[in-house]
Amino acid sequence: MDAPIIFCHYGCSNYLFYTLFSAKLSNPKKNIILLGDSLNKNIAIKLGVFHIDFTQYETEENVLNFDNNFKFIAGESHGRKDWTKFVFKRWFYVNEYLKKNNIDSFWHFDSDNLIISDLSKKEDYFIRYDNTEQCGGICINGFISSRLIISMYTNHIINLFNNQEFLAIQKEKCSSNPNFAFTEMAAYNDFKKHYNLKTVRLNTILSGDTFDDCLAFKDNMLQSEGFYNGYKIKEVYYDCHYEFFFRLSTDNHFYKVNSINLSWMPSFVISRLFYTYCRSFFPVLKLINSKKKYIKIDFNHYSFFDKIINKLIISYLKLKL
């Protein structure tokens, strides 16, 4: 079975249309799965994405076990209990979905990641690892070679919530960092060390291309002059085929990007990237651009002509779903 792409999301954030649509366009032969709720069901269905209501798993033993053991550990200024619980709990939903559908290897991304390449071409390389990582190496994302990893991870999370020595360390961190919380990232970091997992950073440059760790992280790439929601971001380029590239600051070489992590990005940055990628499906637009090599995206300027083209593009692509 071809490794599906799985997202897990509650609510209906404004970027969800772009990230689900992009995953569908770039990987038409893969099953795109959204483990979601009633608020995002319609958008998934309209885009041809399989929507699975994660509330159906609430009575499963492992999910109930998590509910009974979860503890909100955070600094006094954090205040995001529901979100903190969800970033743990989503892995229990994913685990149930994998078991019930007999899925082994799969891709998983946070729902604000824009996937812009055929992921199946990367699986022969990543299958040699237990899983790939994002977030500077402290979160499990990208390709997971076996559902056993997720089963082990969820069990480890439960164990950590019952490890008083470990929890005391987390509480101490939160007391000195009021905006800090114990999340699934710290749990994953402990998990991979405990089991000595064979992992690789998803943003490792391989054969001239890479995956983005986060657009707001420098990662030795050239960055834009301005700030977006308070963050400097990587410069993003596209070529005549409307494929995206970052430029390495150490050698000025361009490297193709397979996905872009859009955490903390304003909606106009997300939509600009999405509509630029959509042009790759139109040969006439690629022909117009054929003599251009690398064009830097200017997120601060958008012509009236571009807006008209975008409306035509999206209307056509929706018909193809």
C-alpha distance (Angstrom), angle and dihedral (degrees) to the residues before:
residue distance angle dihedral
M1 . . .
D2 3.82 . .
A3 3.82 111.2 .
P4 3.82 106.9 -101.8
I5 3.80 125.9 -141.5
I6 3.80 112.1 -118.1
F7 3.79 128.6 -163.4
C8 3.79 125.5 179.3
H9 3.80 118.6 -159.7
Y10 3.79 140.9 153.5
G11 3.78 121.5 -150.5
C12 3.79 125.0 8.0
S13 3.79 111.4 -79.6
N14 3.80 116.2 -168.2
Y15 3.82 92.1 -114.5
L16 3.82 94.7 56.1
F17 3.81 93.3 86.6
Y18 3.81 91.1 56.4
T19 3.80 98.3 44.5
L20 3.80 96.0 45.2
F21 3.81 92.4 44.3
S22 3.80 91.9 48.4
A23 3.82 92.3 50.0
K24 3.80 89.4 50.7
L25 3.80 93.9 48.7
S26 3.79 96.4 45.3
N27 3.81 95.8 44.2
P28 3.81 107.1 33.4
K29 3.82 93.3 158.5
K30 3.80 94.6 53.3
N31 3.79 129.0 82.1
I32 3.80 108.7 -114.1
I33 3.81 110.0 -154.0
L34 3.79 127.6 -165.5
L35 3.78 114.5 -167.5
G36 3.77 95.4 -160.1
D37 3.78 147.9 131.5
S38 3.79 139.3 -104.2
L39 3.82 91.7 -77.5
N40 3.81 94.7 63.4
K41 3.80 100.2 31.9
N42 3.81 96.3 96.5
I43 3.79 96.3 50.1
A44 3.81 91.3 49.9
I45 3.80 92.7 50.0
K46 3.81 92.6 47.6
L47 3.80 89.9 54.0
G48 3.79 95.1 47.1
V49 3.80 93.1 -109.9
F50 3.81 119.5 143.4
H51 3.80 107.5 -112.6
I52 3.79 117.7 -155.3
D53 3.81 116.5 -175.7
F54 3.79 103.7 -133.4
T55 3.81 92.0 -157.2
Q56 3.81 87.8 79.5
Y57 3.81 87.3 73.5
E58 3.81 96.2 54.9
T59 3.81 93.1 99.9
E60 3.81 95.8 48.0
E61 3.80 113.4 117.0
N62 3.80 96.4 -119.1
V63 3.81 93.1 47.6
L64 3.81 91.6 48.8
N65 3.78 88.5 48.1
F66 3.79 89.8 55.7
D67 3.82 92.2 48.5
N68 3.78 90.3 51.8
N69 3.80 94.0 49.5
F70 3.81 104.1 36.0
K71 3.80 116.1 116.6
F72 3.78 124.1 -171.9
I73 3.79 106.8 -132.5
A74 3.79 113.5 177.8
G75 3.79 144.9 132.2
E76 3.78 118.8 -91.0
S77 3.83 92.8 -101.4
H78 3.81 97.8 47.5
G79 3.80 100.4 80.0
R80 3.82 98.4 166.2
K81 3.78 101.7 119.7
D82 3.82 98.0 149.9
W83 3.79 93.1 48.5
T84 3.81 92.2 45.4
K85 3.79 91.4 51.3
F86 3.80 91.9 47.7
V87 3.82 96.0 53.0
F88 3.81 86.9 59.5
K89 3.80 97.5 37.5
R90 3.80 96.3 50.6
W91 3.82 88.7 71.5
F92 3.79 89.4 58.0
Y93 3.82 88.8 52.4
V94 3.80 90.1 48.6
N95 3.80 90.2 49.2
E96 3.81 92.1 52.8
Y97 3.80 92.2 47.5
L98 3.81 92.2 50.5
K99 3.80 92.9 49.3
K100 3.80 95.8 47.0
N101 3.80 93.2 47.4
N102 3.80 97.2 40.4
I103 3.81 92.9 -122.7
D104 3.78 118.6 159.1
S105 3.81 114.7 172.4
F106 3.80 117.9 30.4
W107 3.79 145.5 151.0
H108 3.78 121.7 -110.0
F109 3.79 127.5 -173.6
D110 3.77 134.8 169.6
S111 3.79 106.8 -101.9
D112 3.81 93.5 -109.3
N113 3.82 93.1 66.1
L114 3.80 117.3 108.8
I115 3.83 108.4 -145.3
I116 3.80 110.7 -155.5
S117 3.81 106.6 167.8
D118 3.80 142.4 53.6
L119 3.81 103.0 -85.3
S120 3.80 94.7 -166.1
K121 3.83 88.4 74.9
K122 3.81 89.9 64.5
E123 3.80 99.3 48.9
D124 3.80 97.8 84.6
Y125 3.79 88.6 62.1
F126 3.81 100.5 40.2
I127 3.82 95.1 44.9
R128 3.83 88.4 79.7
Y129 3.83 89.3 68.3
D130 3.79 130.7 66.7
N131 3.79 89.3 -127.1
T132 3.78 144.8 -32.1
E133 3.81 126.2 -113.5
Q134 3.79 141.5 -141.1
C135 3.84 133.1 -179.6
G136 3.78 94.1 65.1
G137 3.80 90.8 -50.7
I138 3.81 97.8 -54.9
C139 3.80 101.8 101.2
I140 3.79 132.3 58.9
N141 3.81 108.9 -123.0
G142 3.77 138.8 135.0
F143 3.80 118.5 34.5
I144 3.82 120.4 11.6
S145 3.79 111.7 -170.6
S146 3.81 98.0 -157.0
R147 3.79 137.8 16.6
L148 3.81 86.5 -132.6
I149 3.82 86.6 77.5
I150 3.80 90.7 59.0
S151 3.80 92.6 45.3
M152 3.81 89.6 52.3
Y153 3.81 91.4 44.9
T154 3.80 94.5 53.0
N155 3.80 90.8 47.3
H156 3.79 89.3 50.6
I157 3.80 91.0 51.6
I158 3.80 90.2 55.7
N159 3.80 90.1 48.6
L160 3.80 91.7 51.4
F161 3.80 91.9 52.5
N162 3.80 86.2 57.9
N163 3.80 95.9 43.8
Q164 3.81 103.3 98.1
E165 3.79 94.6 -171.9
F166 3.81 91.7 52.9
L167 3.82 92.1 45.7
A168 3.80 91.2 50.3
I169 3.81 89.0 57.7
Q170 3.82 90.6 50.4
K171 3.80 91.4 49.4
E172 3.80 90.5 51.0
K173 3.82 90.5 52.1
C174 3.80 90.4 50.5
S175 3.80 93.4 48.1
S176 3.81 90.7 57.8
N177 3.84 94.2 38.8
P178 3.83 109.6 46.7
N179 3.82 93.4 -170.4
F180 3.80 93.6 49.1
A181 3.83 127.0 101.7
F182 3.77 136.3 -178.5
T183 3.80 103.2 -109.1
E184 3.78 139.6 166.6
M185 3.83 88.9 -83.9
A186 3.79 93.5 67.6
A187 3.81 88.5 43.5
Y188 3.81 91.0 52.3
N189 3.80 92.3 47.6
D190 3.80 90.0 55.1
F191 3.81 91.6 42.6
K192 3.81 96.0 55.0
K193 3.80 91.7 47.4
H194 3.80 92.4 47.3
Y195 3.82 93.4 53.3
N196 3.82 96.8 30.7
L197 3.79 90.6 -127.5
K198 3.78 120.8 -160.7
T199 3.79 101.8 -122.7
V200 3.80 139.5 159.7
R201 3.79 132.7 -160.5
L202 3.78 110.5 -104.9
N203 3.80 90.4 -139.2
T204 3.82 92.8 61.4
I205 3.82 108.1 130.3
L206 3.81 108.6 -116.9
S207 3.81 124.2 178.6
G208 3.78 92.1 -21.2
D209 3.79 99.4 -47.2
T210 3.79 139.8 84.7
F211 3.80 146.4 176.9
D212 3.79 119.4 -112.4
D213 3.79 116.5 -110.4
C214 3.79 90.7 -162.1
L215 3.80 130.8 -32.2
A216 3.82 88.3 -131.5
F217 3.84 91.9 57.2
K218 3.80 118.6 84.6
D219 3.85 96.6 -144.1
N220 3.83 89.6 -179.7
M221 3.81 91.3 -62.2
L222 3.81 127.3 125.8
Q223 3.79 112.3 -92.4
S224 3.79 133.9 -148.7
E225 3.79 122.5 -102.7
G226 3.81 96.5 -124.5
F227 3.79 133.5 63.0
Y228 3.81 126.4 -116.5
N229 3.80 115.9 -159.6
G230 3.79 85.4 -19.3
Y231 3.82 95.1 -51.1
K232 3.77 132.4 108.5
I233 3.80 108.5 -136.4
K234 3.77 136.7 -157.1
E235 3.78 117.1 -90.2
V236 3.81 108.2 -106.5
Y237 3.81 121.3 -151.6
Y238 3.78 132.7 -176.5
D239 3.79 131.0 -159.6
C240 3.80 132.6 -146.1
H241 3.82 89.7 -75.8
Y242 3.82 91.4 52.2
E243 3.78 91.8 -115.2
F244 3.80 113.7 148.3
F245 3.81 127.3 -118.7
F246 3.79 140.4 -175.3
R247 3.81 121.8 -152.6
L248 3.80 118.9 -130.9
S249 3.80 111.1 -130.8
T250 3.82 94.3 -146.5
D251 3.81 98.2 58.1
N252 3.85 104.8 7.4
H253 3.81 90.1 -124.7
F254 3.79 119.4 147.6
Y255 3.81 119.8 -123.1
K256 3.79 124.6 -165.1
V257 3.81 115.1 -118.6
N258 3.82 121.6 -140.3
S259 3.80 97.6 -172.7
I260 3.80 137.6 4.8
N261 3.80 123.3 -143.5
L262 3.81 105.9 -142.1
S263 3.80 100.4 -172.2
W264 3.83 112.3 155.3
M265 3.82 92.3 4.0
P266 3.83 122.2 140.4
S267 3.78 116.6 -114.1
F268 3.82 94.8 -109.8
V269 3.82 90.8 60.4
I270 3.80 91.0 50.1
S271 3.80 94.8 47.4
R272 3.82 92.7 45.3
L273 3.81 91.3 54.8
F274 3.80 92.2 45.3
Y275 3.80 96.1 50.4
T276 3.79 91.9 44.9
Y277 3.80 89.7 53.3
C278 3.83 90.8 48.5
R279 3.80 89.9 62.2
S280 3.82 88.4 69.5
F281 3.81 87.7 77.8
F282 3.81 93.5 61.8
P283 3.83 115.9 77.0
V284 3.81 93.1 -165.8
L285 3.82 91.2 58.9
K286 3.80 90.5 48.2
L287 3.79 89.6 50.3
I288 3.81 91.1 53.1
N289 3.79 88.0 52.3
S290 3.81 95.9 41.8
K291 3.80 97.3 112.0
K292 3.78 94.3 49.7
K293 3.80 120.2 89.8
Y294 3.81 113.4 -173.2
I295 3.79 120.1 2.3
K296 3.80 120.2 -172.4
I297 3.79 114.6 -134.7
D298 3.79 112.0 -122.5
F299 3.79 103.8 -153.2
N300 3.81 92.5 -172.7
H301 3.81 97.8 61.4
Y302 3.78 127.5 56.5
S303 3.79 122.9 167.2
F304 3.80 127.0 -139.3
F305 3.82 87.3 -119.5
D306 3.81 90.3 57.2
K307 3.80 91.0 52.9
I308 3.81 91.7 51.9
I309 3.81 91.6 48.5
N310 3.79 90.4 49.6
K311 3.80 92.7 55.3
L312 3.79 91.1 51.1
I313 3.80 92.2 46.2
I314 3.78 95.5 50.9
S315 3.80 93.0 46.2
Y316 3.80 90.8 53.6
L317 3.81 96.1 44.6
K318 3.80 92.3 49.9
L319 3.79 88.1 58.3
K320 3.81 89.9 56.5
L321 3.82 94.6 56.8
